[in-house]
Amino acid sequence: MKTVIVSFGHSDVTLPLLKYYNKNYHNILDLIFCFSLNKKRESLLDFENTEINTGFLSNELVKSIIGTEISGYLGGISRIKFYIFKNLKLRSFRNILLAINLSRLLKKYDIIHFNGSNSVLPVLIFILRNKKLVFTIHDLVTHSGEDEKRNIMSHVSDYIIYSKFPVILQNKSDFNYVYNKYPLKKNKFYFIPFGVLDIYRLYDDGNDSTCKSDILFFGRISPYKGLEYLLDALFELKRKKNKIKTIIAGSGALYFDPNKINDPDITFINRYITNKELVNLIKGTKIVVCPYTDATQSGVIMTAYAFNKPVIATKVGGFPESIIDEETGLLCEPKNALELNDAITKLLNEPGKSVNYELNINRFENESIFAWDKITESYNNLYKNYFENNYI
């Protein structure tokens, strides 16, 4: 059963999956990362300063991009390829030719698993429509505040859901939605989450953090992240004479009054954060906060857990599944600065419980449905059943 994952980004999730799947199931899974000439940075991977051409990259370039840390984590990179498109445009003749070329290799596999999406996915689906395909959909709907007109993949997701092909949803909220909305197709939907992103531990130098904070918000700045509600909560805490050091780190333009962030106790790092910088920030904080107004699942939580940091998050999307309230973090209502205020106060005023949170997060990582061994078992069962039957 030759299987390949074709991943459009999501390297922080896909690389641990590759590691644990091949460890548990005899090294039979291949991985192809798809990037473009104008997008050479995503999550763990950054090769913006590397000269490349379209098509498959050489083994030497792949080795250079992956780096020694990730190569050691995986136990080698022989099963990884990189394929480069011209750009992210669907209406590109060059991209169509590149998709045809990629499909020639993909046809050699028994099962082709597309993880995420970009503009060339419709072309690949059309060419490979008679193969056994699997899809992981990350976002069923566009996040609030993002340009839905440009989100062609929402239409592709609709096609995938209506198709004969099995679909993986990584949070129970999305799974329940499609399961109930499309009862005639419910047998093709699978809930398989991703686990704690232990791969970020590669970037821990073992030294004490140089960036100390009480609260950390990290990730791309976007309206659905609800950053303004965190700032409102911090303003109220300061009004009550609470001195809380906060770091906000991530690229993206502010979409609210910038004066809200003009506070001597708030450090705003408004740029791309390297992996080592991110780990330093997480290690140095007491609490990670995700005040999102809507969400599906988030790598932020699973990255914070890799360093045993409790998370305060809102009750949206998959957050209530990945945060055990008052055990691995706290949950509050979205768009509610008062509840966020109370949650921050509660966690900061209970430093003695940090050991309990750490133990709970460790159990979550190794014993829950989010343990990588259980996740890879679910993938293997899906692949095996799909291989042995014409359709799911």
C-alpha positions as CSV (number, residue, x, y, z in Angstrom):
1,M,0.0,0.0,0.0
2,K,2.0,3.0,-1.3
3,T,0.7,6.1,0.3
4,V,1.8,9.8,0.0
5,I,0.7,12.9,1.7
6,V,0.7,16.0,-0.5
7,S,0.8,18.9,1.9
8,F,0.2,22.5,1.1
9,G,2.1,23.9,4.1
10,H,1.2,22.8,7.6
11,S,4.7,21.5,8.2
12,D,4.5,21.7,12.0
13,V,1.7,19.2,12.0
14,T,2.7,17.1,9.0
15,L,6.3,16.4,10.0
16,P,5.3,14.9,13.4
17,L,2.7,12.8,11.6
18,L,5.3,11.5,9.2
19,K,7.7,10.7,12.0
20,Y,5.2,8.7,14.2
21,Y,3.4,7.0,11.3
22,N,6.6,5.7,9.8
23,K,7.8,4.7,13.3
24,N,4.7,2.7,14.0
25,Y,3.9,1.3,10.5
26,H,7.2,0.3,9.0
27,N,8.3,3.4,7.1
28,I,5.8,3.3,4.2
29,L,4.5,6.9,4.1
30,D,6.0,9.5,1.8
31,L,5.5,13.2,2.0
32,I,5.6,15.9,-0.7
33,F,5.5,19.6,0.3
34,C,4.1,22.0,-2.3
35,F,5.3,25.5,-2.3
36,S,5.6,28.3,-4.9
37,L,8.3,30.7,-6.0
38,N,6.5,33.5,-4.3
39,K,5.7,31.6,-1.1
40,K,8.8,29.9,0.4
41,R,8.1,30.4,4.1
42,E,5.5,28.6,6.2
43,S,5.4,27.5,9.8
44,L,8.6,25.5,10.5
45,L,10.1,25.9,7.0
46,D,11.8,29.1,5.7
47,F,13.8,29.0,2.5
48,E,13.2,32.6,1.2
49,N,16.8,33.2,0.7
50,T,17.3,29.9,-1.3
51,E,17.5,30.1,-5.1
52,I,15.1,27.5,-6.5
53,N,13.3,26.7,-9.7
54,T,9.8,25.2,-10.3
55,G,9.3,21.4,-10.2
56,F,11.0,18.9,-7.8
57,L,13.9,20.2,-5.8
58,S,17.1,18.2,-5.6
59,N,17.9,16.0,-2.6
60,E,20.7,18.5,-1.7
61,L,18.2,21.4,-1.6
62,V,15.7,19.4,0.4
63,K,18.4,18.5,2.9
64,S,19.4,22.1,3.2
65,I,15.8,23.3,3.7
66,I,14.8,20.6,6.3
67,G,18.0,21.2,8.3
68,T,19.9,18.9,10.7
69,E,17.5,19.4,13.6
70,I,14.4,18.2,11.7
71,S,16.3,15.5,9.9
72,G,17.4,14.1,13.2
73,Y,13.9,14.3,14.6
74,L,12.6,12.3,11.6
75,G,15.4,9.9,11.6
76,G,16.3,10.9,8.0
77,I,14.5,12.7,5.2
78,S,14.6,10.1,2.4
79,R,10.8,10.1,2.2
80,I,10.4,13.8,1.7
81,K,10.2,15.7,-1.5
82,F,9.5,19.4,-2.3
83,Y,7.6,20.5,-5.4
84,I,7.5,24.1,-6.4
85,F,4.8,25.8,-8.4
86,K,5.2,29.2,-10.2
87,N,2.8,31.1,-8.0
88,L,-0.5,30.7,-6.1
89,K,-2.7,31.5,-9.1
90,L,-5.2,29.1,-10.5
91,R,-5.3,30.7,-13.9
92,S,-1.7,30.0,-14.7
93,F,-0.8,27.9,-17.7
94,R,2.6,27.2,-16.2
95,N,1.0,25.9,-13.0
96,I,-1.3,23.6,-15.0
97,L,1.7,22.1,-16.7
98,L,3.4,21.7,-13.3
99,A,0.3,20.0,-11.9
100,I,0.3,17.6,-14.8
101,N,4.0,16.8,-14.2
102,L,3.4,16.2,-10.4
103,S,0.4,14.0,-11.2
104,R,2.6,11.6,-13.2
105,L,4.5,10.8,-10.0
106,L,1.4,10.7,-7.8
107,K,-0.3,8.1,-10.1
108,K,2.4,5.6,-8.9
109,Y,0.8,5.6,-5.4
110,D,-2.1,3.6,-4.2
111,I,-3.5,6.3,-2.0
112,I,-2.9,10.1,-2.4
113,H,-3.7,12.2,0.7
114,F,-4.1,15.9,0.1
115,N,-3.4,17.9,3.3
116,G,-4.7,21.5,3.1
117,S,-5.0,23.3,-0.2
118,N,-3.8,25.8,-2.7
119,S,-4.9,27.0,-6.1
120,V,-3.6,24.1,-8.0
121,L,-5.6,21.5,-6.1
122,P,-8.6,21.6,-8.4
123,V,-6.3,20.7,-11.3
124,L,-4.8,17.8,-9.4
125,I,-8.2,16.5,-8.4
126,F,-9.4,16.5,-12.0
127,I,-6.3,14.7,-13.3
128,L,-6.3,12.1,-10.4
129,R,-10.1,11.7,-10.0
130,N,-9.9,8.0,-10.7
131,K,-7.3,7.4,-8.0
132,K,-7.9,6.7,-4.3
133,L,-7.8,10.2,-2.8
134,V,-8.1,11.4,0.8
135,F,-8.5,15.0,1.9
136,T,-7.8,16.9,5.1
137,I,-9.9,20.1,5.3
138,H,-8.5,22.6,7.7
139,D,-11.1,25.4,7.5
140,L,-14.6,24.6,6.4
141,V,-15.5,28.3,6.3
142,T,-13.5,31.6,6.0
143,H,-12.5,33.1,9.3
144,S,-14.3,36.4,10.2
145,G,-12.5,39.5,8.8
146,E,-10.8,37.6,6.0
147,D,-11.5,38.1,2.3
148,E,-14.0,35.4,1.4
149,K,-14.1,36.5,-2.3
150,R,-10.5,35.4,-2.6
151,N,-11.0,32.1,-0.9
152,I,-11.6,29.9,-3.9
153,M,-10.9,26.9,-1.6
154,S,-14.3,27.2,0.1
155,H,-15.8,26.1,-3.2
156,V,-13.2,23.3,-3.6
157,S,-14.1,22.2,0.0
158,D,-17.7,22.0,-1.1
159,Y,-16.8,19.7,-4.0
160,I,-14.6,17.5,-1.8
161,I,-17.4,17.1,0.8
162,Y,-19.9,16.1,-2.0
163,S,-17.4,13.8,-3.7
164,K,-16.9,10.1,-3.1
165,F,-13.6,10.7,-1.4
166,P,-13.0,10.3,2.4
167,V,-12.5,13.6,4.3
168,I,-10.6,14.1,7.5
169,L,-11.7,16.9,9.9
170,Q,-9.3,17.8,12.7
171,N,-11.7,19.1,15.2
172,K,-15.0,17.6,16.5
173,S,-16.9,20.8,15.8
174,D,-16.4,20.6,12.1
175,F,-16.8,16.9,12.0
176,N,-20.2,17.1,13.8
177,Y,-21.3,19.9,11.4
178,V,-20.6,17.9,8.2
179,Y,-21.8,14.6,9.8
180,N,-25.2,16.1,10.6
181,K,-25.5,18.2,7.5
182,Y,-24.7,15.4,5.0
183,P,-26.2,12.3,6.5
184,L,-26.0,10.3,3.3
185,K,-22.3,10.8,3.2
186,K,-21.5,10.5,6.9
187,N,-19.5,7.3,6.5
188,K,-16.8,9.2,4.5
189,F,-16.1,11.7,7.3
190,Y,-13.4,11.1,9.8
191,F,-12.4,13.0,13.0
192,I,-8.7,12.7,13.4
193,P,-7.0,15.5,15.4
194,F,-3.3,16.4,15.5
195,G,-1.2,16.1,18.6
196,V,1.1,18.2,20.7
197,L,3.7,19.8,18.3
198,D,6.8,18.3,20.0
199,I,8.8,19.2,16.9
200,Y,9.2,22.7,18.3
201,R,11.3,21.3,21.1
202,L,14.1,21.0,18.6
203,Y,14.6,24.8,18.8
204,D,15.0,24.8,22.6
205,D,18.6,25.6,23.4
206,G,18.2,24.4,27.0
207,N,18.9,27.8,28.5
208,D,16.6,30.0,30.5
209,S,14.4,32.2,28.4
210,T,15.5,35.8,27.9
211,C,11.9,37.0,27.2
212,K,9.9,36.9,30.4
213,S,6.2,37.6,30.4
214,D,3.0,36.9,32.3
215,I,1.0,36.5,29.1
216,L,1.9,35.6,25.6
217,F,-0.2,36.0,22.4
218,F,1.5,34.8,19.3
219,G,0.6,34.2,15.7
220,R,-0.4,36.1,12.7
221,I,-2.5,39.2,13.5
222,S,-6.0,38.9,12.1
223,P,-9.5,40.1,13.1
224,Y,-10.7,36.6,14.1
225,K,-7.9,36.3,16.6
226,G,-9.8,38.7,18.9
227,L,-6.7,40.6,20.1
228,E,-8.7,43.7,20.9
229,Y,-10.6,41.8,23.6
230,L,-7.3,40.7,25.2
231,L,-6.2,44.4,25.2
232,D,-9.5,45.4,26.8
233,A,-9.0,42.8,29.5
234,L,-5.5,44.0,30.1
235,F,-6.7,47.6,30.4
236,E,-9.2,46.6,33.1
237,L,-6.5,44.7,35.0
238,K,-4.2,47.7,34.9
239,R,-7.0,49.9,36.1
240,K,-7.2,47.6,39.1
241,K,-3.5,48.2,39.7
242,N,-2.4,44.8,38.4
243,K,1.0,45.0,36.7
244,I,1.1,42.3,34.0
245,K,3.8,42.0,31.5
246,T,2.4,41.0,28.1
247,I,4.1,40.0,24.9
248,I,2.2,40.1,21.6
249,A,4.3,38.5,18.8
250,G,3.3,38.1,15.1
251,S,3.2,39.7,11.7
252,G,0.1,41.4,10.3
253,A,-1.5,44.8,10.4
254,L,-3.5,46.0,13.4
255,Y,-7.2,46.3,12.5
256,F,-8.2,48.4,15.6
257,D,-7.1,51.6,17.3
258,P,-3.3,51.2,17.7
259,N,-3.4,53.3,20.8
260,K,-4.8,50.2,22.6
261,I,-1.4,48.5,22.3
262,N,0.6,51.6,23.4
263,D,1.4,50.5,26.9
264,P,4.8,50.2,28.7
265,D,3.8,46.8,30.0
266,I,3.0,45.5,26.5
267,T,5.8,44.4,24.2
268,F,4.6,44.3,20.5
269,I,6.8,42.3,18.2
270,N,5.1,43.0,14.9
271,R,7.0,40.8,12.4
272,Y,7.7,37.2,11.5
273,I,9.0,35.2,14.5
274,T,11.6,32.6,13.9
275,N,11.3,29.1,15.5
276,K,14.0,29.8,18.0
277,E,12.5,33.2,19.0
278,L,9.1,31.6,19.4
279,V,10.3,28.9,21.7
280,N,12.2,31.5,23.7
281,L,8.9,33.5,24.1
282,I,6.8,30.4,25.1
283,K,9.4,29.2,27.6
284,G,9.5,32.6,29.2
285,T,5.8,33.1,29.7
286,K,3.4,31.9,32.3
287,I,0.2,31.7,30.2
288,V,-0.6,31.6,26.5
289,V,-3.8,33.4,25.5
290,C,-6.0,32.7,22.5
291,P,-8.9,35.2,22.6
292,Y,-10.3,34.2,19.2
293,T,-13.8,35.1,18.0
294,D,-14.0,32.0,15.8
295,A,-11.7,29.2,15.0
296,T,-11.4,25.6,13.8
297,Q,-8.3,24.2,15.5
298,S,-5.1,25.9,16.4
299,G,-1.4,25.0,16.4
300,V,-0.9,27.7,19.0
301,I,-2.4,25.5,21.7
302,M,-0.5,22.4,20.7
303,T,2.7,24.4,20.5
304,A,2.2,25.9,24.0
305,Y,1.6,22.4,25.3
306,A,4.9,21.2,24.0
307,F,6.4,23.4,26.7
308,N,3.8,22.6,29.4
309,K,2.2,26.1,29.2
310,P,-1.5,26.4,30.2
311,V,-3.7,28.2,27.7
312,I,-6.6,30.5,28.1
313,A,-8.8,30.4,25.1
314,T,-12.4,31.0,24.0
315,K,-15.1,28.4,23.5
316,V,-14.9,28.4,19.8
317,G,-14.2,25.7,17.2
318,G,-12.0,22.9,18.5
319,F,-10.7,24.8,21.5
320,P,-13.0,23.1,24.0
321,E,-11.7,19.7,22.8
322,S,-8.0,20.6,23.2
323,I,-8.3,22.5,26.4
324,I,-9.5,20.7,29.5
325,D,-11.0,23.5,31.5
326,E,-9.2,24.0,34.8
327,E,-6.8,21.2,34.0
328,T,-4.7,22.2,31.0
329,G,-6.0,25.8,30.8
330,L,-9.2,27.9,31.1
331,L,-12.1,28.5,28.7
332,C,-14.1,31.7,28.4
333,E,-16.8,33.1,26.2
334,P,-15.6,34.8,23.0
335,K,-15.7,38.6,22.7
336,N,-16.0,38.9,26.5
337,A,-13.1,40.9,28.0
338,L,-14.6,40.5,31.5
339,E,-14.4,36.7,31.4
340,L,-10.9,36.9,29.9
341,N,-9.9,39.3,32.7
342,D,-11.2,36.8,35.3
343,A,-9.4,33.9,33.7
344,I,-6.1,35.7,33.6
345,T,-6.4,36.8,37.2
346,K,-7.3,33.3,38.3
347,L,-4.3,31.6,36.6
348,L,-1.8,34.2,37.7
349,N,-3.1,34.1,41.3
350,E,-2.7,30.3,41.5
351,P,1.1,29.8,40.8
352,G,1.1,26.8,43.1
353,K,-1.1,24.9,40.6
354,S,1.5,25.1,37.8
355,V,2.8,21.6,38.6
356,N,-0.7,20.2,38.3
357,Y,-1.2,21.9,34.9
358,E,2.2,20.5,33.8
359,L,1.2,16.9,34.8
360,N,-2.2,17.3,33.1
361,I,-0.7,18.5,29.9
362,N,1.8,15.6,29.9
363,R,-1.1,13.1,30.3
364,F,-3.0,14.9,27.5
365,E,0.0,14.5,25.2
366,N,0.6,10.9,25.9
367,E,-2.7,9.3,26.9
368,S,-5.6,11.2,25.2
369,I,-7.0,10.9,21.7
370,F,-4.4,13.6,20.9
371,A,-1.5,11.2,21.5
372,W,0.4,10.7,18.2
373,D,0.3,6.9,18.5
374,K,-3.5,6.9,18.6
375,I,-3.6,9.5,15.8
376,T,-1.4,7.4,13.5
377,E,-3.5,4.3,14.3
378,S,-6.6,6.2,13.0
379,Y,-4.7,7.2,9.8
380,N,-3.6,3.6,9.3
381,N,-7.1,2.2,9.7
382,L,-8.4,4.7,7.2
383,Y,-5.7,4.0,4.6
384,K,-6.1,0.2,5.1
385,N,-9.9,0.2,4.8
386,Y,-9.7,2.5,1.7
387,F,-7.1,0.3,0.1
388,E,-9.1,-2.9,0.6
389,N,-12.4,-1.4,-0.6
390,N,-13.4,0.4,-3.8
391,Y,-15.0,3.2,-1.8
392,I,-15.6,4.2,1.8
